[in-house]
């Protein structure tokens, strides 16, 4: 026999699923969709360029979770690398400037990192680190998602921003439900 408690639990479960789906949709409208398209739970494979430039070596991997928060006010992500070094970004879109204002906080960082980002004509998002100043200058590029996931690259410039060298890159695929 179905009890009132059972019905209430089922309705609560449906409500939380619906609320979650609606919250994700809030980040899929207008400029919010630029980062909203990454909302979800991602498995990360990463690799770094050797310091001498001789080739690429595998990283430890990570989990990266993106969430739509505040009814579409911001996209927050949680970076969880295997082996520690956790961090979070809070990304808000400023319609007056047409830029993303981003704050990064991480265990290894003293204070906050301030980042500005803009979507390029090809759909990628280019993130420039504003503070603290980076030596050498660094930027991060998110590439548009494809059927298998999406890619990201960190680049450094050794000539004041004239050219950029890929030094770290990731490939994100949907994390399997546990």
C-alpha positions in Angstrom: 0.0 0.0 0.0 1.3 3.4 -0.9 1.6 5.7 2.1 1.4 9.5 2.2 5.1 9.4 3.2 6.0 7.5 0.0 4.1 9.9 -2.1 5.7 12.9 -0.4 9.2 11.5 -0.9 8.5 10.9 -4.6 7.1 14.4 -5.1 10.1 15.9 -3.2 12.4 14.0 -5.5 10.6 15.2 -8.6 10.6 18.8 -7.3 14.3 18.8 -6.7 15.0 17.3 -10.2 12.7 19.9 -11.7 14.3 22.7 -9.7 17.8 21.6 -10.8 16.8 21.4 -14.4 15.2 24.9 -14.3 18.3 26.3 -12.6 20.5 24.9 -15.4 18.1 26.4 -18.0 18.6 29.9 -16.4 22.2 29.7 -17.5 21.3 28.7 -21.1 19.8 32.0 -22.1 21.6 35.0 -23.7 25.3 35.6 -22.8 25.0 33.3 -19.8 24.9 30.3 -22.2 28.6 31.1 -23.0 29.6 29.4 -19.8 26.3 27.7 -19.1 27.0 25.2 -21.8 29.6 23.7 -19.5 27.2 23.1 -16.6 27.5 19.5 -15.5 29.9 17.1 -14.0 33.1 16.4 -16.0 35.9 13.8 -16.0 39.2 15.5 -16.9 42.2 14.1 -18.7 45.1 16.6 -18.6 48.6 16.9 -19.9 51.5 19.4 -19.5 54.3 20.5 -21.7 57.7 19.5 -20.4 59.7 22.5 -19.1 62.3 22.0 -21.8 59.5 21.9 -24.5 60.4 18.4 -25.5 56.9 16.9 -25.3 53.7 16.4 -23.4 53.3 14.3 -20.3 50.1 13.0 -18.7 48.6 14.7 -15.6 46.8 13.1 -12.7 43.3 13.9 -14.0 40.5 15.7 -12.2 36.8 16.1 -11.8 35.3 19.5 -12.7 31.7 20.4 -11.8 30.0 23.5 -13.2 26.7 24.8 -11.6 24.3 27.5 -12.5 23.6 29.5 -9.4 21.4 32.4 -8.3 18.7 31.8 -10.9 21.2 32.4 -13.7 23.2 35.1 -11.9 26.5 33.2 -12.2 28.2 30.0 -13.2 30.3 28.5 -10.4 32.7 25.6 -10.9 34.5 23.3 -8.6 37.9 22.1 -9.7 38.9 18.8 -8.0 42.2 17.4 -9.2 43.2 13.9 -8.3 45.8 14.4 -5.5 44.4 17.7 -4.1 44.8 21.4 -4.9 41.1 22.2 -5.1 39.7 25.5 -6.3 36.5 27.3 -7.4 35.6 30.0 -10.0 32.7 32.3 -9.8 31.8 33.7 -13.2 29.4 36.6 -13.8 28.6 38.3 -17.1 28.7 42.1 -17.1 26.2 43.3 -19.8 27.7 46.9 -19.6 31.1 45.8 -20.8 30.2 42.6 -22.6 32.9 40.8 -20.5 32.9 38.0 -18.0 34.2 38.9 -14.5 35.7 35.9 -12.8 37.2 35.3 -9.4 39.3 32.2 -8.8 40.1 30.9 -5.3 42.3 27.9 -4.7 44.2 26.2 -1.9 47.6 27.1 -3.4 46.7 30.7 -4.0 47.2 33.5 -1.4 44.1 35.6 -2.0 42.0 35.7 -5.1 42.8 35.7 -8.8 40.8 38.2 -10.9 40.1 37.2 -14.5 38.4 38.8 -17.5 36.9 36.8 -20.3 35.3 37.3 -23.7 33.8 35.1 -26.3 35.7 35.1 -29.6 34.1 35.0 -33.0 34.8 31.2 -33.2 32.8 30.5 -30.1 35.8 30.0 -27.8 36.1 31.9 -24.6 39.4 33.7 -23.9 40.2 34.3 -20.3 42.9 36.8 -19.4 44.4 36.9 -15.9 44.3 40.4 -14.5 45.5 40.1 -10.9 47.9 39.1 -9.6 50.1 39.9 -12.5 51.5 36.8 -14.1 55.1 36.5 -15.3 55.1 35.3 -18.0 51.6 36.5 -19.0 49.0 33.7 -19.2 45.6 33.1 -20.7 43.1 30.3 -20.8 40.9 29.3 -23.7 37.7 27.2 -23.4 36.7 25.7 -26.7 33.1 25.1 -27.7 31.7 21.7 -26.7 31.4 18.9 -29.3 29.6 15.6 -29.2 32.3 14.1 -26.9 32.9 16.9 -24.5 35.1 20.0 -24.7 38.7 21.1 -24.5 40.6 23.8 -22.7 44.2 25.1 -22.9 46.4 27.3 -20.8 48.9 29.4 -22.8 51.9 31.4 -21.8 53.6 34.3 -23.7 57.3 34.8 -23.6 57.2 37.9 -25.8 54.7 40.2 -24.1 51.6 38.7 -25.7 52.7 38.7 -29.3 52.7 34.9 -29.5 51.3 32.2 -27.2 52.6 28.7 -26.3 50.3 25.9 -25.1 51.7 24.7 -21.8 48.7 22.8 -20.2 45.6 21.3 -21.8 42.6 19.3 -20.8 39.9 17.2 -22.4 36.5 17.0 -20.5 34.0 14.2 -21.0 30.8 13.7 -19.1 31.4 12.0 -15.8 29.5 8.8 -15.4 26.8 8.7 -12.7 27.9 6.9 -9.6 
